[in-house]
Amino acid sequence: MINKIKTNRNNIYSDNNRKSFGLQAKPILEKKKMPKILFITTYPPRECGIATYSQDLIGSINNKFKNTFDIQIAALETQHQKHEYPAEVNYVLDTTNPISYQKLAQNVNDSKTIEVVIVQHEFGLFKNNEADFILFLKTIRKPIILVFHTVLPNPDVFLKQNIAEMESLVQFFIVMTNASAKLLENSYGIAKNKITVIPHGTHLVKHADKDILKDKYNLTGRKIISTFGLLSSGKSIETTLNAMPFLVEKNPTLLFLIIGKTHPTVVKEEGEAYRNSLEQKIEDLGIQANVKFINSYLSLAELLDYLQLTDIYLFTSKDPNQAVSGTFSYAISCGCPVISTPIPHAFELLQDGGGIIINFENSAQLQKQAAILLGNPALRNEISSAGIHKMAPTAWENAAIAHTLLISRLINTKSRLHYKIPAIKLDHLKNMTTPFAMIQFSVINKPDLNSGYTLDDNARALVAFCQHYRLTKDKADLKYISQYYQFIAFCQIKDGTFLNYVNENKEFTTQNDENLEDSNGRAIWALGFLISMQDLIPNVLIMESKKTMQNALDVATKIHSTRAMAFIIKGIYYSTKNEMNFKNTAILKVLANRLVQMYKHESKENWSWFESYLTYGNSILPEALLCAYLATGELVYKDIAKKSFDFLLSKTITKNSIKVISNKGWLHSHKAENTAIGGEQPIDVAYTILALAKFYETFKSSDYLQKMETAFSWFLGNNHLHQIMYNPCTGGCYDGLEEDYINLNQGAESTVSYLMARLTIATYKEEIENKKSLFNLNKSKILKIIH
């Protein structure tokens, strides 16, 4: 039918003409079981902030979730502004044409698969067509979410009435600041339960060295202040230019970068008059050598580079009603210390040390504050760090999660959310590894050599890289496997035990006076895991590892720490998988029997555990007993392993999420629930996934597979903050999930823990997918029977 129309009408229905009449651009096959979400928004190649915003948000939802939504796009334009849109745009709404509203509404209502409509709203987009827009909302018979990019203060009667009509027609409003939410509630009378605050998204950044980036862009030795965005007089660039002569006098190397093309609407109405006036002002002030225009569209990578090399970012908009700025958000997320005029967004983000507020068009204040920052690198770093931490929740990945959860409230798909598993990435771990070993901590994603090295981290890293090598057979892994083993050997002392802490000068530290039993256990686990791969690893390394492990096992029975014994059991189990060692198996049984006795002493009705409380690394205890059963065939080990693990899972995993025991408050036997919020560590989630894999491997229960996938989604944002713990930009994992924030440092422990979990998921990927397919097939059969 569609093709026939195109032929008979001499192709007047090109893809974009067809879209303008509310028709699909091309016949598209329906994607089963994936609800369609229609975004009504400006969209590239149209040049405007909302278009970029929507492209980033839609891309993030698609990248974050798999087989959850089929996103459709209706691009907004006018009869005077037409564009050739990319294939992902399904419709075009001409906001100046009443018929176009009617056609799109009809398409939405006729669609059996469009379940939610999301409208990106800015008053200028529907100027002079407000009645058509309201009628459009009235006509749509699907749930609507309205995103306000601007909320005007002090509304007149007409505006309040307009918004009141919208409230009666939509299910939810999204705004990007708390100030906007309060305005909607207090000035417009919108019900609080209909308002959701989702901050403007920002891109994750690999925080790089400023000097290296300045070299890259031929700015070596310059102090850089910058601003960016589509240029118009509202940016008030002259506020900065008037301050420049004084700033240059004090800082001769200063360079002001004005990044961005002139706004296309401005070009259409007045050409480049504003840019030309700025160039004339620069010449009049004699600061040509200290100001540079970058009058082009930069790629995202280039833009983020420029922001990261910036010493101070300036936001000088003179519009007090500007609720939010994406440019402003990007700058803070890149670590720029910010001086800003007092828009609501700035008040929320720059308070408590996050930046500096100046009055509108006040060059004297800008001059004073910029001079202070330029002369105080420590203060710049302090503001930069505060800003990065404040912006962390606004990563596009988190914005995608927030939007998806809101959509799910309308169509009840929460149980069907499928987090897309990121590609395996070793970049950050390799950056954390010197020729000597893996560094312990990082500041954000920058390795902190002053933190030194630990046996714990390098033992876990050895296991992770062995997993990766078994999975991929990547020969590059052998270099790291050898390095981590050599560090373990370095930490072994004459009596066969290991020390844990080594400083940046390769010297053992006084911290080694502390309890080291758990570290010794982890080392033996790692050595045993390495030995289990003797069919893949060079023989010389296997022989060295066996010798190191045997020296450690000679004194292993003197160790009584519960988790240390569990690690040792795991190490012996792995080392004897390919060849029996009766002496070591006897050691395994001694330690396993101790765990059995602990269990028998402490377990009671409603408490099937080895201790009177659940603390850290709990999963390794039942996993160790299961390994003991696999090594010896002793049924008592198997029985206690399963009882204790299923008990632990009952305290940590629900149908849709995991909440590991918090280090803010262990779970004691007299408490019924795991109630502490925050204090969750990536290592505990990883150990749970490793144990689930071992239990699935043994018992073949698909329930363990399902729980494995659920637990892994914790890293991807399925946690109480609904924020990512794994940073796909760097390949690092954040150090901890707290009650109301995430520790953004990406140290060795957390990142290696994530990698172990990710590689375990990869190992069982096919079985997990088969389980889901079988579940969907059975569900489909049940629905057919019901109907």
Secondary structure, DSSP 8 states (H G I E B T S, - for coil): -HHHHHHHTTT---HHHHHHTT--SS-----TT--EEEEEE--TTS-SHHHHHHHHHHHHHHHHBSSS-EEEEEEEEBTTB-----TT--EEEETT-HHHHHHHHHHHHH-SSEEEEEEEE-GGGGTT-HHHHHHHHHH--S-EEEEES---SS--HHHHHHHHHHHHH-SEEEESSHHHHHHHHHHS---GGGEEE----B-------HHHHHHHTT-TT-EEEEEESSB-GGG-THHHHTTHHHHHHH-TTEEEEEES-B-HHHHHHHTTHHHHHHHHHHHHHT-GGGEEEE-S---HHHHHHHHHH-SEEEE----TT----HHHHHHHHTT--EEE---HHHHHHHTTTT-EE--TT-HHHHHHHHHHHHT-HHHHHHHHHHHHHHHGGGBHHHHHHHHHHHHHHHH--GGG--B-------HHHHHTB-SS-BEEEEETTEEEEEEEEEHHHHHHHHHHHHHHHHHH--THHHHHHHHHHHHHHHHB-TTS-B--EE-TTS-B-GGGGS--HHHHHHHHHHHHHHHTTTTTS-HHHHHHHHHHHHHHHTTGGG---HHHHHHHHHHHHHHTSSS--HHHHHHHHHHHHHHHHHHHHH-BTTB-SSSSEE-SSTTHHHHHHHHHHHHH--HHHHHHHHHHHHHHHHHHB-SS-B----TTS-EETT--S----S-B-HHHHHHHHHHHHHHHHHH--HHHHHHHHHHHTTTTT-STT---SEETTTTEE-SEE-SS-EE----HHHHHHHHHHHHHHHHTHHHHHHHHHHHHHHHHHHHHHH-
